[in-house]
Amino acid sequence: MYNKTMPMAPSSRRDFLTSSGTAVFAPAARPGRYRMALVGTGSRGCTMWGRSLLSAYREKVELVGLCDTNGKRAEAARGYIGTSAPAYVDFDRMIAETRPNLVVVTTPDATHWRYILRAMELGCEVITEKAIATDEQKCQALLDGCRRMGGKLTVAFNARHIAGAKKMKQLLMEKAVGDVVSVVYQEYLDTSHGASYFRRWHRLKQMNGTLLVTKSCHHFDQVNWWLDARPVEVRASGSLRVYGRNNSFRSSHCRVCPYQKQCPFYWNIATDEFSMRMFAACESEDGYFRDGCVWREDADIYDNSSVMVRYENGVNLTYVADAYLPYEGQAITVNGTRGRIDWMAYGGGGFRDQEFRLTRTFRKSELIPLTGDNGGGHGGADDLIKRLIFDGEPAGDPLRLRAGLEEGILSALVGIAGYRSIERGGEAVLLSSLVKL
Ligand SMILES: NC(=O)c1ccc[n+]([C@@H]2O[C@H](COP(=O)([O-])OP(=O)(O)OC[C@H]3O[C@@H](n4cnc5c(N)ncnc54)[C@H](O)[C@@H]3O)[C@@H](O)[C@H]2O)c1
């Protein structure tokens, strides 16, 4: 049976690709099977969209090419994923030689837009990791380019698939607490997860648009989706209080650091086989230290931020995120005209301890059991989003879990408006002043 999540038959796609002025004919893909190319063979590319995807969906997905600006890592990824697909450093060459019909983008956030547009231009369906873009110009380029080309784009918002997030959507669709008036969302990142952003490229605004974009776009997307409304205006404040320049000593990376004994953030990368193989062994190509020092003075993102978002339907979101806390978690409250929902979760991506409570006005508070989270990546959400994309939703996606261009842009734009507001001393920033939606 034709499955609408499957790629179009090659004959109905643009039937040739152009690379360096040469027309090359697309090969016949086995019907109903993706020929997938992966760009960005780091952690997320190798695991979620590499080894794990292929082990579960080998019948539906064939990996035909891998690409990374670090050629050693692209080569190492072949071994880690267990594929004989060729490795490239040149994206266009990979597409021309391997003729995929699907491109998965797992590079640093600031580079997503270029690969999305180029892949679509070359006739491929695209799945991109969040965040779709890191500034307003990239958002506009994506809006204009994707709409002009009309290709299929999925933004991999796995956080929609967490059991509590789905329960929230379902209850709000049922109007269990009447009309929503306000939302309060607190995000806690601990000294392992939070610090990990400061060890890598994420510490640079030009690479990820601050944590308000790379991380919080998940949360802004959840709220946009729960409310089924567009965000209109953002005000924010934020600063860098713990990492970066906030220490008296620093080094380039932990392995060579003379302060290993006294630094609470010292991390022995040698204890992590994946990082040694995929990053330490490939450093000679690009100087990317996976165990980079969290105190580097070039960090220009915020480790704490407070954001207020006004929605078109009058709902206000108050959002607070901190990235240096003693424990991980989230505390989310939705206040409605006829009650309140509280979702509290602690203990990292797997959310070991959580409580989901529905309290209707004048009634007793009810504890709502959450089912469906499992031990998989991000509480099972990584498996569930792959199932939605590659198996399709049997009952027609009633919760509207699938996210595309508009959802990707609106979630990123809240974060972008947030950092623009911080840059402008807390001034209110209208999303419509950043892009033409
Ligand atoms: N949804 C989630 O839960 C989740 C979790 C982790 C990461 N992510 C996203 O996945 C993406 C990758 O994150 P990661 O943790 O794997 O990062 P990473 O640093 O481990 O991997 C990024 C890879 O991209 C390569 N690269 C850098 N610039 C490139 C370019 N211009 N062209 C091609 N390759 C380039 C790097 O060499 C590296 O191999 C990010 O967008 C991140 O936000 C999403």
The ligand as an SDF file (V2000), in Angstrom:
LIG
                    3D

 44 48  0  0  0  0  0  0  0  0999 V2000
   16.8390   16.5480   18.8840 N   0  0  0  0  0  0  0  0  0  0  0  0
   17.7610   16.1950   19.7470 C   0  0  0  0  0  0  0  0  0  0  0  0
   17.4410   15.6230   20.7800 O   0  0  0  0  0  0  0  0  0  0  0  0
   19.2010   16.4800   19.4590 C   0  0  0  0  0  0  0  0  0  0  0  0
   20.1970   15.9620   20.2730 C   0  0  0  0  0  0  0  0  0  0  0  0
   21.5190   16.2570   19.9580 C   0  0  0  0  0  0  0  0  0  0  0  0
   21.8300   17.0640   18.8660 C   0  0  0  0  0  0  0  0  0  0  0  0
   20.8240   17.5420   18.0950 N   0  0  0  0  0  0  0  0  0  0  0  0
   21.1420   18.3970   16.9320 C   0  0  0  0  0  0  0  0  0  0  0  0
   21.9130   17.6280   16.0180 O   0  0  0  0  0  0  0  0  0  0  0  0
   22.8430   18.4600   15.3490 C   0  0  0  0  0  0  0  0  0  0  0  0
   24.2430   17.8820   15.5280 C   0  0  0  0  0  0  0  0  0  0  0  0
   24.5920   17.8960   16.8980 O   0  0  0  0  0  0  0  0  0  0  0  0
   25.7230   16.9280   17.4600 P   0  0  0  0  0  0  0  0  0  0  0  0
   25.5750   16.9170   18.9200 O   0  0  0  0  0  0  0  0  0  0  0  0
   25.7200   15.6770   16.6980 O   0  0  0  0  0  0  0  0  0  0  0  0
   27.0270   17.7710   17.0810 O   0  0  0  0  0  0  0  0  0  0  0  0
   28.4830   17.1630   16.7730 P   0  0  0  0  0  0  0  0  0  0  0  0
   29.4270   18.2830   16.9880 O   0  0  0  0  0  0  0  0  0  0  0  0
   28.6710   15.8940   17.4820 O   0  0  0  0  0  0  0  0  0  0  0  0
   28.3920   16.8160   15.2100 O   0  0  0  0  0  0  0  0  0  0  0  0
   28.3330   17.8050   14.2180 C   0  0  0  0  0  0  0  0  0  0  0  0
   29.1080   17.3050   13.0100 C   0  0  0  0  0  0  0  0  0  0  0  0
   28.9670   18.2400   11.9400 O   0  0  0  0  0  0  0  0  0  0  0  0
   30.2410   18.4200   11.3090 C   0  0  0  0  0  0  0  0  0  0  0  0
   30.2430   19.7130   10.6410 N   0  0  0  0  0  0  0  0  0  0  0  0
   30.5330   20.9300   11.1580 C   0  0  0  0  0  0  0  0  0  0  0  0
   30.3300   21.8860   10.2320 N   0  0  0  0  0  0  0  0  0  0  0  0
   29.9200   21.2460    9.1120 C   0  0  0  0  0  0  0  0  0  0  0  0
   29.5540   21.6960    7.8160 C   0  0  0  0  0  0  0  0  0  0  0  0
   29.5290   22.9920    7.4990 N   0  0  0  0  0  0  0  0  0  0  0  0
   29.2190   20.7760    6.8980 N   0  0  0  0  0  0  0  0  0  0  0  0
   29.2170   19.4320    7.1960 C   0  0  0  0  0  0  0  0  0  0  0  0
   29.5480   18.9610    8.4170 N   0  0  0  0  0  0  0  0  0  0  0  0
   29.8850   19.8650    9.3620 C   0  0  0  0  0  0  0  0  0  0  0  0
   31.2290   18.2770   12.4320 C   0  0  0  0  0  0  0  0  0  0  0  0
   32.5230   17.9540   11.9380 O   0  0  0  0  0  0  0  0  0  0  0  0
   30.6050   17.1600   13.2600 C   0  0  0  0  0  0  0  0  0  0  0  0
   31.0220   15.9070   12.8280 O   0  0  0  0  0  0  0  0  0  0  0  0
   22.6790   19.8470   15.9400 C   0  0  0  0  0  0  0  0  0  0  0  0
   21.8430   20.6030   15.1100 O   0  0  0  0  0  0  0  0  0  0  0  0
   21.9870   19.6130   17.2560 C   0  0  0  0  0  0  0  0  0  0  0  0
   21.1850   20.7070   17.6420 O   0  0  0  0  0  0  0  0  0  0  0  0
   19.5320   17.2580   18.3530 C   0  0  0  0  0  0  0  0  0  0  0  0
  1  2  1  0
  2  3  2  0
  2  4  1  0
  4  5  1  0
  4 44  2  0
  5  6  2  0
  6  7  1  0
  7  8  2  0
  8  9  1  0
  8 44  1  0
  9 10  1  0
  9 42  1  0
 10 11  1  0
 11 12  1  0
 11 40  1  0
 12 13  1  0
 13 14  1  0
 14 15  2  0
 14 16  1  0
 14 17  1  0
 17 18  1  0
 18 19  2  0
 18 20  1  0
 18 21  1  0
 21 22  1  0
 22 23  1  0
 23 24  1  0
 23 38  1  0
 24 25  1  0
 25 26  1  0
 25 36  1  0
 26 27  1  0
 26 35  1  0
 27 28  2  0
 28 29  1  0
 29 30  1  0
 29 35  2  0
 30 31  1  0
 30 32  2  0
 32 33  1  0
 33 34  2  0
 34 35  1  0
 36 37  1  0
 36 38  1  0
 38 39  1  0
 40 41  1  0
 40 42  1  0
 42 43  1  0
M  CHG  2   8   1  16  -1
M  END
$$$$
